[in-house]
Amino acid sequence: MKVVQYVDALETAGRALAVAAGEAGPDAEVPTCPGWRVRDLLRHTAMVHRWATDLVVHARTTYQPDAGETSLDGQELLACFREGHAGLVAALRAAPESLECWTFLPAPSPLAFWARRQAHETTVHRADAESALAAGPRPVEPLVAVDGIDELLIRFHGRSRSRVRMAEPRTLRVRATDTGDVWTVRLSATEPPRTERGGRASGPVDTELVGAADRLYLVLWNRLPVDAVTLTGDEELARVWRETSGITWS
């Protein structure tokens, strides 16, 4: 995906998040984030958006702590979220391709990093807001979903801090039926997962997850249960993924 596509995805997801949050109301529980209500989701995402905006606008080249979450609630909180989201979209659209600022994952450029990261941050939290509604999370565009699976498996879980480990070497295949994309994830007891992109969707593996790209995206981000896709092979691997794959930011 190109930077403009990421920013478009960020804009679309943020607007949908606000609509879902408004429909659910601030007191509604967020099933995908146990212990959170919609107000907690809005406060968190509003903080993240403003933090990223500050890094981009001021070209901060070292890590800067966030400014903390707002205490606003109700309609004022929803307005605060909308304002911060719009500010981030505007900042990314105005940023030069030569932008230099702090990042925390490999990327072609800092601008590409922040556009991608905030597109997926907001898309996942859009699903959280929609999980507070009876209809549940709406589909994610296949192009966005495939890119998000790449970011999660290759970038986030390619880091040494990934906690996904298996006592014995195991191999997971993830196959998107609608796009034809395939990921092969090799797990061990001592190393972070190693993901290979592409290749054939055949050959022996211990566990395979098969489904539409958007369902796989939300399952791997632990926003849908694993039975939202088709699992074959060792169910233990899927259990370990759900219990240990959560991303921590500290």
C-alpha positions, -999 to +999 in steps of 0.1 A: +000+000+000+011+036-007+011+063+019-021+079+004-039+046+007-029+042+044-042+077+051-074+071+033-078+038+054-071+058+086-097+084+077-123+058+069-117+037+100-117+067+123-150+080+110-165+045+113-152+042+148-168+074+159-201+064+144-201+030+162-190+046+194-218+072+191-244+044+185-231+022+213-228+050+239-199+056+264-211+030+289-213+001+265-189-028+271-163-035+245-162-073+242-130-074+223-112-055+250-122-071+283-127-045+311-131-016+287-162+004+279-165+026+249-153+057+268-120+038+275-116+030+239-122+065+228-098+080+254-071+055+244-074+061+207-077+098+210-045+098+230-026+077+204-038+099+176-025+130+193+008+114+202+014+103+166+004+137+154+029+154+176+057+132+164+049+139+128+042+176+130+072+184+151+095+158+134+105+144+168+136+122+162+136+106+197+108+089+216+084+112+234+059+100+260+023+106+253+004+134+270-020+110+288-057+103+283-084+129+285-110+128+313-137+140+290-169+119+286-200+117+265-204+139+236-174+160+246-152+129+245-166+119+211-159+154+197-123+152+212-118+119+194-131+133+161-109+164+164-077+143+171-084+119+143-089+147+118-057+163+130-037+132+125-052+127+090-043+163+081-008+160+095+000+129+075-014+144+043+007+175+048+039+158+059+068+158+033+081+125+020+114+135+035+100+135+070+125+124+097+110+113+130+111+085+156+096+052+147+097+017+162+093-008+134+112-011+101+096+009+072+105+025+039+103+059+056+090+075+088+060+088+069+052+054+056+056+039+090+032+063+108+006+062+080+006+024+081+007+021+119-021+045+125-042+030+097-041-004+114-043+010+149-075+027+140-089-001+119-085-026+148-100-001+172-129+005+148-136-033+151-135-028+189-161-001+188-183-021+164-180-051+187-201-031+212-230-032+187-252-062+181-240-066+145-204-069+156-173-058+135-179-050+099-156-063+071-121-048+065-111-041+030-090-070+017-060-048+007-060-033+042-064-067+059-035-083+039-012-054+047-022-056+084-014-093+086+020-085+071+026-058+097+015-080+126+033-112+116+065-099+099+070-066+118+055-069+153+062-106+158+095-105+141+108-086+171+126-103+200+100-090+223+073-112+208+061-136+235+047-163+211+067-194+218+061-232+215+079-258+235+086-277+203+091-263+168+058-258+151+047-243+118+015-222+112+001-215+078-022-186+073-041-186+039-064-159+026-090-175+003-102-143-013-068-128-021-046-159-025-020-146+000-001-171+022+020-167+052+041-194+068+050-188+105+078-209+121+076-210+159+101-223+185+109-222+222+137-196+220+133-174+190+106-150+179+083-162+151+098-162+116+073-155+089+077-162+052+054-144+028+042-161-004+048-196-016+023-224-021-006-230+002+002-267+004+027-290+021+028-302+057+023-278+086+011-283+122-017-258+120-035-239+093-059-210+094-079-204+063-105-177+055-112-144+040-084-119+046-104-096+068-115-125+090-079-137+094-068-101+102-093-098+130-086-133+143-049-128+144-054-095+162-076-114+186-107-094+177-127-124+165-127-160+178-107-185+159-138-202+147-145-172+125-120-190+101-113-226+094-087-242+116-071-275+108-043-293+127-030-286+162-055-264+181-029-259+208-009-235+186-040-214+181-045-213+219-009-202+225-013-175+198-045-161+215-029-161+250+006-147+241+004-126+209-011-094+224+010-064+215+024-043+243+036-008+238+057-002+269 
